[in-house]
Amino acid sequence: MRPWPTPDVPGPGQESVWDYPRPPRLEEFHGRITIELGGQTVASTARGWRVLETSHPPTYYLPRESFDAGVLRPAAGSSWCEWKGRAAYFDLVTPARTAERAAWTYSTPTAGFAPLGGALAVMAAAVDRCTVDGEEVRPQPGGFYGGWITSRVTGPFKGIPGSMGW
């Protein structure tokens, strides 16, 4: 069995992902979120939601209307989240680039996540750039989870080598 990680000490204005709950919590987010692909901003909003779960950086969800017309193309397949329900996927498409299965949504999420119905999250690693209040985010490590790392959160973050059992 791998040792449990020691949380990083948060600095002023930071949150530790180890203070986030499990099961996860949904909260409204009021701040500027942008997503860029193929040399253009494909989504922008000043309001959205964050899903906060122990050991994970926040996953940001944007209202569907935040995405430019024509950039969302339904993709094959689905997945299941024990907290939110069944997810459907979308490719993000611009004239210059396509990011396959880069976005996902819960059309009929579980009751605790009902406000997310139809909102979309995006894998930061699949697009050119994501920002939160002007700060470029780093993708959650490991390529499986969709959290966005900013200077506002401290880890360590699930997804790094050896974190499977956290």
Residue pairs with C-beta under 8 A, 6 or more apart in sequence:
1 165
2 162
2 164
2 165
4 166
5 55
5 155
5 156
5 163
5 166
7 16
7 17
7 18
7 154
7 155
7 156
8 16
8 154
8 155
8 156
9 16
9 154
10 16
10 154
11 154
13 152
14 151
14 152
14 153
14 154
15 152
15 153
15 154
16 153
16 154
17 52
17 54
17 55
17 56
17 57
17 153
17 154
17 155
17 157
18 54
18 55
20 52
20 53
20 54
20 55
20 56
21 52
21 53
21 54
22 53
22 54
23 53
23 83
23 112
24 51
24 52
24 53
24 54
24 56
24 83
25 51
25 52
25 53
26 49
26 50
26 51
26 52
26 112
26 113
26 115
26 116
27 49
27 50
27 52
28 47
28 48
28 49
28 115
29 47
29 48
29 49
29 50
29 60
30 46
30 47
31 46
31 132
31 133
32 44
32 45
32 46
32 131
32 132
32 133
32 134
33 43
33 44
33 45
33 46
33 48
33 60
33 62
33 66
33 130
33 131
33 132
34 41
34 43
34 44
34 129
34 130
34 131
35 41
35 42
35 43
35 44
35 62
35 92
35 122
35 127
35 129
35 130
36 42
36 127
36 128
36 129
36 130
37 71
37 92
37 94
37 96
37 97
37 99
37 102
37 127
37 128
38 94
38 95
38 96
38 97
38 128
39 94
39 96
39 97
39 128
40 68
40 94
40 96
41 68
42 67
42 68
42 71
42 92
42 94
42 127
43 62
43 66
43 67
43 68
43 71
43 120
43 122
44 66
45 62
45 63
45 66
47 63
48 60
48 61
48 62
48 63
48 66
48 119
49 60
49 61
49 115
49 116
49 119
50 58
50 59
50 60
50 61
51 58
51 59
51 61
51 84
51 113
51 116
51 121
52 58
53 83
55 155
55 156
55 157
55 158
55 163
55 166
56 140
56 145
56 147
56 157
56 158
57 140
57 147
57 148
57 149
57 150
57 153
57 155
57 157
58 147
58 148
58 153
59 121
59 145
59 146
59 147
59 148
60 121
60 122
60 130
60 132
60 148
61 116
61 119
61 120
61 121
62 119
62 120
62 121
62 122
63 118
63 119
64 72
64 105
64 118
64 119
64 120
67 120
70 93
71 92
71 93
71 94
72 90
72 91
72 92
72 93
72 103
72 120
73 90
73 91
73 92
73 93
74 88
74 89
74 90
74 91
75 89
75 90
75 91
75 100
75 101
76 89
77 89
77 101
78 86
78 87
78 88
78 89
79 86
79 87
79 89
79 104
80 86
80 87
81 87
81 106
83 110
83 112
83 113
84 106
84 109
84 110
84 113
84 116
85 106
85 108
85 109
85 110
85 113
86 106
86 107
86 108
87 104
87 105
87 106
88 104
88 105
88 106
88 107
89 101
89 103
89 104
90 101
90 102
90 103
90 104
90 105
90 120
91 98
91 99
91 100
91 101
91 102
91 103
92 98
92 99
92 102
92 103
92 122
92 126
92 127
93 99
97 128
99 123
99 126
99 127
100 126
101 126
102 122
102 123
102 126
102 127
103 120
103 121
103 122
103 123
104 120
104 121
104 146
105 116
105 118
105 119
105 120
105 121
106 113
106 116
106 117
106 119
107 117
107 118
108 117
109 116
109 117
121 146
122 130
122 146
123 139
123 146
124 130
124 137
124 138
124 139
124 140
124 146
124 148
125 139
125 143
129 136
130 136
130 137
130 148
131 137
132 148
132 150
132 152
135 150
135 151
137 148
137 149
137 150
138 148
138 149
138 150
139 147
139 148
139 149
140 146
140 147
140 148
140 149
140 157
140 158
140 159
141 157
141 159
141 160
142 158
142 159
142 160
142 163
143 159
144 159
145 158
145 159
147 157
147 159
149 155
149 157
156 163
157 163
158 166
